[in-house]
Amino acid sequence: MKRLQELTKEINDLTLKIEQEYPELYQYLDENPITIPCCDHPKVDTQNFSDYLDSLKQLLKHHIENHQNTQDKQSI
């Protein structure tokens, strides 16, 4: 498993990419349910960071797929 520092860097890099290349998606990152802790003192570990990184990747992938499909339909 990746170290916390590596995961943090990947999360930061991906978040920056979303902010710069997909600003329409970036505005929704604060609303991502995975960022809302379920308790007063949540445990922060590599698994949490890994899960969050995966959720960001899935969000971006889904957005790209839908955006691409929308553009294809508009060109028909």
SULZIVEN-V970324 format. One record per helix or strand of 3 or more residues. SS is the DSSP state (H for helix, E for strand). FROM is the first residue (numbers start at 0). LEN is the number of residues. Records with the same first field share a line. If there is no record, write none. Layout:
BEGIN
SS->FROM-LEN  FROM-LEN
END
This chain:
BEGIN
H->3-18  22-4  28-3  32-3  45-30
END
